[in-house]
């Protein structure tokens, strides 16, 4: 079963065609880089996957479930399987790294338990294991706003791991990081995909990073899928076809 299936998805906002007949699949353990100029449709595609918006036509399936056909509890459970990482880390600065990671358990716990931070021992063990997985176990008790940008993004990744998501959508996760931190974050995402079988779809602007860390490139331009190739096939000609320019 595919982790993600996008089939002939079209989405309009008024007269703007944001996505135009886009289709591709992502399998468990794949790291797919989603490339394209600003306005290509990458963020709209992510919103369709999470059902923040519904496509006008076409189908989005997450782990075999048609997202447009779900509602209520079924939709909530389906969204629990999709982890989100953003350019801005979306952490609560005054809380510890541990407490921020525990927020990933919200879909598995009652609202009251979350508000009171009354997590089970199993939840806490899972959060600690997630922090260990991203190399921040020793920072578990440290306030999030005292961490570096790269460390905060790694806490955000740990939160997704604690969520036990099976599909990870990363929307420009390294664009605000220094080069070394960006390499660390993408290396962690690649290793998570390979070692745990979590599918990763990562929207990037940095083509060189996509070439080093992704397995495959899906490229959008003007809302249409322009390319779907192995990372080795995304050569200079493919770059020029997508961006119409030389890198750098």
C-alpha atoms as a printed R data frame, in Angstrom:
    type eleno elety resid chain resno       x      y       z
1   ATOM     1    CA   UNK     A     1   0.000  0.000   0.000
2   ATOM     2    CA   UNK     A     2   1.272  3.456  -0.877
3   ATOM     3    CA   UNK     A     3   1.837  5.872   1.993
4   ATOM     4    CA   UNK     A     4   0.497  8.653  -0.217
5   ATOM     5    CA   UNK     A     5  -1.375  8.566  -3.495
6   ATOM     6    CA   UNK     A     6  -2.181 11.763  -5.383
7   ATOM     7    CA   UNK     A     7  -4.384 11.043  -8.395
8   ATOM     8    CA   UNK     A     8  -5.374 13.702 -10.964
9   ATOM     9    CA   UNK     A     9  -5.744 16.376  -8.271
10  ATOM    10    CA   UNK     A    10  -6.904 19.822  -9.370
11  ATOM    11    CA   UNK     A    11  -7.492 22.803  -7.090
12  ATOM    12    CA   UNK     A    12  -8.609 26.331  -7.957
13  ATOM    13    CA   UNK     A    13  -8.750 29.438  -5.823
14  ATOM    14    CA   UNK     A    14 -11.120 31.677  -7.747
15  ATOM    15    CA   UNK     A    15  -9.528 32.157 -11.153
16  ATOM    16    CA   UNK     A    16  -6.126 30.866  -9.976
17  ATOM    17    CA   UNK     A    17  -5.336 27.276 -10.896
18  ATOM    18    CA   UNK     A    18  -3.156 26.189  -7.974
19  ATOM    19    CA   UNK     A    19  -2.938 22.494  -8.915
20  ATOM    20    CA   UNK     A    20  -3.636 21.104 -12.351
21  ATOM    21    CA   UNK     A    21  -4.138 17.348 -12.775
22  ATOM    22    CA   UNK     A    22  -1.283 16.324 -10.453
23  ATOM    23    CA   UNK     A    23  -0.582 12.621  -9.860
24  ATOM    24    CA   UNK     A    24   2.205 10.749  -8.043
25  ATOM    25    CA   UNK     A    25   2.712  8.207  -5.268
26  ATOM    26    CA   UNK     A    26   5.050  7.921  -2.291
27  ATOM    27    CA   UNK     A    27   5.876  4.548  -0.772
28  ATOM    28    CA   UNK     A    28   6.879  3.659   2.795
29  ATOM    29    CA   UNK     A    29  10.475  4.621   3.541
30  ATOM    30    CA   UNK     A    30  10.823  6.977   0.563
31  ATOM    31    CA   UNK     A    31  12.244 10.473   0.881
32  ATOM    32    CA   UNK     A    32  10.693 12.543  -1.900
33  ATOM    33    CA   UNK     A    33  11.834 16.118  -2.506
34  ATOM    34    CA   UNK     A    34   9.049 18.369  -3.762
35  ATOM    35    CA   UNK     A    35  10.668 21.092  -5.863
36  ATOM    36    CA   UNK     A    36   9.367 24.076  -7.755
37  ATOM    37    CA   UNK     A    37   9.447 27.869  -7.890
38  ATOM    38    CA   UNK     A    38   7.373 29.925  -5.489
39  ATOM    39    CA   UNK     A    39   3.702 29.613  -6.440
40  ATOM    40    CA   UNK     A    40   4.221 26.199  -8.025
41  ATOM    41    CA   UNK     A    41   1.540 24.606  -5.833
42  ATOM    42    CA   UNK     A    42   3.627 22.847  -3.178
43  ATOM    43    CA   UNK     A    43   1.833 24.317  -0.159
44  ATOM    44    CA   UNK     A    44  -1.581 23.788  -1.748
45  ATOM    45    CA   UNK     A    45  -0.689 20.163  -2.312
46  ATOM    46    CA   UNK     A    46   0.186 19.753   1.366
47  ATOM    47    CA   UNK     A    47  -3.120 21.369   2.358
48  ATOM    48    CA   UNK     A    48  -4.972 18.888   0.158
49  ATOM    49    CA   UNK     A    49  -3.135 15.966   1.744
50  ATOM    50    CA   UNK     A    50  -4.122 17.067   5.259
51  ATOM    51    CA   UNK     A    51  -7.644 17.977   4.090
52  ATOM    52    CA   UNK     A    52  -7.274 21.576   5.209
53  ATOM    53    CA   UNK     A    53  -8.701 22.161   1.743
54  ATOM    54    CA   UNK     A    54 -10.470 19.682  -0.499
55  ATOM    55    CA   UNK     A    55  -9.364 19.212  -4.111
56  ATOM    56    CA   UNK     A    56 -11.892 20.239  -6.730
57  ATOM    57    CA   UNK     A    57 -11.271 16.999  -8.611
58  ATOM    58    CA   UNK     A    58  -9.093 13.961  -8.061
59  ATOM    59    CA   UNK     A    59  -8.271 11.771  -5.084
60  ATOM    60    CA   UNK     A    60  -5.837 12.015  -2.177
61  ATOM    61    CA   UNK     A    61  -5.252  8.749  -0.330
62  ATOM    62    CA   UNK     A    62  -3.173  8.540   2.835
63  ATOM    63    CA   UNK     A    63  -2.354  4.935   3.738
64  ATOM    64    CA   UNK     A    64  -5.199  3.840   1.506
65  ATOM    65    CA   UNK     A    65  -7.828  6.173   2.949
66  ATOM    66    CA   UNK     A    66  -9.579  8.688   0.694
67  ATOM    67    CA   UNK     A    67  -9.169 11.911   2.679
68  ATOM    68    CA   UNK     A    68 -12.118 13.632   0.982
69  ATOM    69    CA   UNK     A    69 -14.456 10.827   2.078
70  ATOM    70    CA   UNK     A    70 -13.575 11.134   5.765
71  ATOM    71    CA   UNK     A    71 -15.152 13.264   8.458
72  ATOM    72    CA   UNK     A    72 -15.354 13.538  12.229
73  ATOM    73    CA   UNK     A    73 -13.470 10.860  14.136
74  ATOM    74    CA   UNK     A    74 -12.292  9.098  10.976
75  ATOM    75    CA   UNK     A    75 -10.659 12.283   9.687
76  ATOM    76    CA   UNK     A    76  -9.065 12.956  13.066
77  ATOM    77    CA   UNK     A    77  -7.558  9.476  13.125
78  ATOM    78    CA   UNK     A    78  -6.300  9.811   9.553
79  ATOM    79    CA   UNK     A    79  -4.653 13.142  10.338
80  ATOM    80    CA   UNK     A    80  -2.904 11.507  13.283
81  ATOM    81    CA   UNK     A    81  -0.917  9.493  10.744
82  ATOM    82    CA   UNK     A    82   0.352 12.661   9.016
83  ATOM    83    CA   UNK     A    83   3.138 14.567  10.722
84  ATOM    84    CA   UNK     A    84   3.828 18.187   9.787
85  ATOM    85    CA   UNK     A    85   7.108 20.075   9.983
86  ATOM    86    CA   UNK     A    86   7.239 23.745   9.013
87  ATOM    87    CA   UNK     A    87   9.810 26.423   8.280
88  ATOM    88    CA   UNK     A    88   8.856 28.027  11.589
89  ATOM    89    CA   UNK     A    89   9.223 25.421  14.283
90  ATOM    90    CA   UNK     A    90   5.836 26.007  15.976
91  ATOM    91    CA   UNK     A    91   7.183 25.226  19.423
92  ATOM    92    CA   UNK     A    92   6.004 26.763  22.687
93  ATOM    93    CA   UNK     A    93   9.118 28.607  23.754
94  ATOM    94    CA   UNK     A    94   8.468 28.672  27.494
95  ATOM    95    CA   UNK     A    95   7.976 24.906  27.631
96  ATOM    96    CA   UNK     A    96  10.750 22.343  27.691
97  ATOM    97    CA   UNK     A    97  11.809 20.306  24.692
98  ATOM    98    CA   UNK     A    98  10.185 17.304  26.389
99  ATOM    99    CA   UNK     A    99   6.838 19.061  26.826
100 ATOM   100    CA   UNK     A   100   6.892 20.194  23.199
101 ATOM   101    CA   UNK     A   101   7.526 16.637  22.029
102 ATOM   102    CA   UNK     A   102   4.696 15.375  24.249
103 ATOM   103    CA   UNK     A   103   2.380 17.650  22.276
104 ATOM   104    CA   UNK     A   104   2.749 15.045  19.546
105 ATOM   105    CA   UNK     A   105   0.673 12.731  21.717
106 ATOM   106    CA   UNK     A   106  -2.366 15.029  21.541
107 ATOM   107    CA   UNK     A   107  -4.080 12.826  18.990
108 ATOM   108    CA   UNK     A   108  -3.701  9.850  21.322
109 ATOM   109    CA   UNK     A   109  -4.824 11.477  24.592
110 ATOM   110    CA   UNK     A   110  -7.894 13.289  25.905
111 ATOM   111    CA   UNK     A   111  -7.993 17.082  25.702
112 ATOM   112    CA   UNK     A   112  -8.050 17.330  29.501
113 ATOM   113    CA   UNK     A   113  -4.934 15.204  29.865
114 ATOM   114    CA   UNK     A   114  -3.156 17.345  27.279
115 ATOM   115    CA   UNK     A   115  -4.164 20.631  28.948
116 ATOM   116    CA   UNK     A   116  -3.076 19.382  32.371
117 ATOM   117    CA   UNK     A   117   0.001 17.706  30.875
118 ATOM   118    CA   UNK     A   118  -0.987 14.437  32.515
119 ATOM   119    CA   UNK     A   119   0.749 12.084  30.130
120 ATOM   120    CA   UNK     A   120   1.247  8.405  30.811
121 ATOM   121    CA   UNK     A   121   4.602  6.838  31.532
122 ATOM   122    CA   UNK     A   122   4.438  5.205  28.094
123 ATOM   123    CA   UNK     A   123   3.911  8.632  26.477
124 ATOM   124    CA   UNK     A   124   6.908 10.034  28.314
125 ATOM   125    CA   UNK     A   125   9.096  7.093  27.370
126 ATOM   126    CA   UNK     A   126   8.075  7.552  23.750
127 ATOM   127    CA   UNK     A   127   8.916 11.271  23.889
128 ATOM   128    CA   UNK     A   128  12.327 10.569  25.416
129 ATOM   129    CA   UNK     A   129  13.047  7.960  22.755
130 ATOM   130    CA   UNK     A   130  12.077 10.487  20.067
131 ATOM   131    CA   UNK     A   131  14.443 13.100  21.519
132 ATOM   132    CA   UNK     A   132  17.175 10.488  21.663
133 ATOM   133    CA   UNK     A   133  16.487  9.638  18.017
134 ATOM   134    CA   UNK     A   134  17.237 13.238  16.970
135 ATOM   135    CA   UNK     A   135  20.240 13.568  19.293
136 ATOM   136    CA   UNK     A   136  18.651 15.826  21.915
137 ATOM   137    CA   UNK     A   137  18.011 13.549  24.876
138 ATOM   138    CA   UNK     A   138  20.302 15.631  27.071
139 ATOM   139    CA   UNK     A   139  18.244 18.739  26.204
140 ATOM   140    CA   UNK     A   140  14.903 17.230  27.274
141 ATOM   141    CA   UNK     A   141  14.429 19.623  30.197
142 ATOM   142    CA   UNK     A   142  15.703 22.747  28.430
143 ATOM   143    CA   UNK     A   143  13.327 25.539  27.400
144 ATOM   144    CA   UNK     A   144  12.622 25.404  23.689
145 ATOM   145    CA   UNK     A   145  13.355 29.099  23.181
146 ATOM   146    CA   UNK     A   146  16.880 28.617  24.551
147 ATOM   147    CA   UNK     A   147  17.741 26.113  21.825
148 ATOM   148    CA   UNK     A   148  19.374 26.970  18.504
149 ATOM   149    CA   UNK     A   149  17.290 27.016  15.342
150 ATOM   150    CA   UNK     A   150  18.597 23.644  14.230
151 ATOM   151    CA   UNK     A   151  17.898 22.134  17.643
152 ATOM   152    CA   UNK     A   152  14.362 23.533  17.631
153 ATOM   153    CA   UNK     A   153  13.713 21.951  14.250
154 ATOM   154    CA   UNK     A   154  14.988 18.641  15.605
155 ATOM   155    CA   UNK     A   155  12.534 18.968  18.515
156 ATOM   156    CA   UNK     A   156   9.794 19.459  15.908
157 ATOM   157    CA   UNK     A   157  10.913 16.236  14.216
158 ATOM   158    CA   UNK     A   158  10.890 14.429  17.572
159 ATOM   159    CA   UNK     A   159   7.323 15.662  18.109
160 ATOM   160    CA   UNK     A   160   6.290 13.997  14.835
161 ATOM   161    CA   UNK     A   161   8.018 10.788  15.907
162 ATOM   162    CA   UNK     A   162   6.152 10.859  19.227
163 ATOM   163    CA   UNK     A   163   2.964 11.335  17.242
164 ATOM   164    CA   UNK     A   164   3.828  8.009  15.546
165 ATOM   165    CA   UNK     A   165   3.009  9.495  12.145
166 ATOM   166    CA   UNK     A   166   3.509  7.253   9.134
167 ATOM   167    CA   UNK     A   167   3.688 10.064   6.565
168 ATOM   168    CA   UNK     A   168   5.761 13.166   7.185
169 ATOM   169    CA   UNK     A   169   5.207 16.413   5.276
170 ATOM   170    CA   UNK     A   170   8.020 18.937   5.674
171 ATOM   171    CA   UNK     A   171   7.317 22.385   4.215
172 ATOM   172    CA   UNK     A   172  10.624 24.226   3.679
173 ATOM   173    CA   UNK     A   173  12.005 22.825   6.968
174 ATOM   174    CA   UNK     A   174  15.561 24.140   6.522
175 ATOM   175    CA   UNK     A   175  15.086 27.476   4.773
176 ATOM   176    CA   UNK     A   176  15.700 29.449   7.985
177 ATOM   177    CA   UNK     A   177  18.671 27.365   9.136
178 ATOM   178    CA   UNK     A   178  22.391 27.762   8.634
179 ATOM   179    CA   UNK     A   179  23.997 25.284   6.201
180 ATOM   180    CA   UNK     A   180  25.318 22.876   8.846
181 ATOM   181    CA   UNK     A   181  21.993 22.770  10.707
182 ATOM   182    CA   UNK     A   182  20.175 22.218   7.415
183 ATOM   183    CA   UNK     A   183  22.428 19.248   6.650
184 ATOM   184    CA   UNK     A   184  21.797 17.796  10.129
185 ATOM   185    CA   UNK     A   185  18.017 18.120   9.843
186 ATOM   186    CA   UNK     A   186  17.824 16.579   6.375
187 ATOM   187    CA   UNK     A   187  20.176 13.801   7.402
188 ATOM   188    CA   UNK     A   188  17.869 12.952  10.300
189 ATOM   189    CA   UNK     A   189  14.814 12.954   8.019
190 ATOM   190    CA   UNK     A   190  16.558 10.701   5.502
191 ATOM   191    CA   UNK     A   191  17.636  8.267   8.213
192 ATOM   192    CA   UNK     A   192  14.148  8.209   9.717
193 ATOM   193    CA   UNK     A   193  12.703  7.280   6.329
194 ATOM   194    CA   UNK     A   194  15.234  4.528   5.709
195 ATOM   195    CA   UNK     A   195  15.292  3.063   9.206
196 ATOM   196    CA   UNK     A   196  11.624  3.327  10.243
197 ATOM   197    CA   UNK     A   197   9.721  3.149   6.953
198 ATOM   198    CA   UNK     A   198   8.077  6.540   7.473
199 ATOM   199    CA   UNK     A   199   7.437  8.216   4.118
200 ATOM   200    CA   UNK     A   200   8.837 11.747   3.880
201 ATOM   201    CA   UNK     A   201   7.734 14.421   1.408
202 ATOM   202    CA   UNK     A   202   9.929 17.493   1.795
203 ATOM   203    CA   UNK     A   203   9.306 20.769  -0.035
204 ATOM   204    CA   UNK     A   204  12.662 22.399  -0.724
205 ATOM   205    CA   UNK     A   205  14.131 25.325  -2.615
206 ATOM   206    CA   UNK     A   206  17.718 24.130  -2.230
207 ATOM   207    CA   UNK     A   207  18.257 21.811  -5.194
208 ATOM   208    CA   UNK     A   208  21.710 20.752  -4.012
209 ATOM   209    CA   UNK     A   209  20.233 19.473  -0.750
210 ATOM   210    CA   UNK     A   210  17.507 17.598  -2.608
211 ATOM   211    CA   UNK     A   211  20.179 15.894  -4.708
212 ATOM   212    CA   UNK     A   212  22.123 14.821  -1.628
213 ATOM   213    CA   UNK     A   213  19.317 13.609   0.597
214 ATOM   214    CA   UNK     A   214  16.259 12.625  -1.447
215 ATOM   215    CA   UNK     A   215  15.520  9.367  -3.222
216 ATOM   216    CA   UNK     A   216  13.255 10.982  -5.774
217 ATOM   217    CA   UNK     A   217  12.261 14.408  -7.049
218 ATOM   218    CA   UNK     A   218   8.725 15.487  -7.863
219 ATOM   219    CA   UNK     A   219   8.802 18.912  -9.507
220 ATOM   220    CA   UNK     A   220   5.855 21.280  -9.868
221 ATOM   221    CA   UNK     A   221   5.622 24.395 -11.996
222 ATOM   222    CA   UNK     A   222   2.522 26.506 -12.448
223 ATOM   223    CA   UNK     A   223   0.461 23.920 -10.593
224 ATOM   224    CA   UNK     A   224   1.380 21.071 -12.945
225 ATOM   225    CA   UNK     A   225   3.700 18.155 -12.341
226 ATOM   226    CA   UNK     A   226   6.690 18.739 -14.553
227 ATOM   227    CA   UNK     A   227   8.961 15.895 -13.425
228 ATOM   228    CA   UNK     A   228   8.870 12.731 -11.330
229 ATOM   229    CA   UNK     A   229  12.351 11.205 -11.479
230 ATOM   230    CA   UNK     A   230  14.969  9.503  -9.348
231 ATOM   231    CA   UNK     A   231  17.314 11.969  -7.723
232 ATOM   232    CA   UNK     A   232  20.135 10.753  -9.986
233 ATOM   233    CA   UNK     A   233  18.077 11.709 -13.041
234 ATOM   234    CA   UNK     A   234  17.542 15.262 -11.780
235 ATOM   235    CA   UNK     A   235  20.484 16.629 -13.711
236 ATOM   236    CA   UNK     A   236  21.373 20.038 -15.123
237 ATOM   237    CA   UNK     A   237  18.873 19.650 -17.974
238 ATOM   238    CA   UNK     A   238  16.101 18.832 -15.516
239 ATOM   239    CA   UNK     A   239  17.060 21.869 -13.421
240 ATOM   240    CA   UNK     A   240  16.879 24.158 -16.441
241 ATOM   241    CA   UNK     A   241  13.550 22.655 -17.472
242 ATOM   242    CA   UNK     A   242  12.131 23.429 -14.016
243 ATOM   243    CA   UNK     A   243  13.711 26.797 -13.244
244 ATOM   244    CA   UNK     A   244  14.905 27.975 -16.630
245 ATOM   245    CA   UNK     A   245  18.294 28.932 -15.202
246 ATOM   246    CA   UNK     A   246  21.583 27.595 -13.942
247 ATOM   247    CA   UNK     A   247  21.880 26.864 -10.198
248 ATOM   248    CA   UNK     A   248  23.441 29.711  -8.254
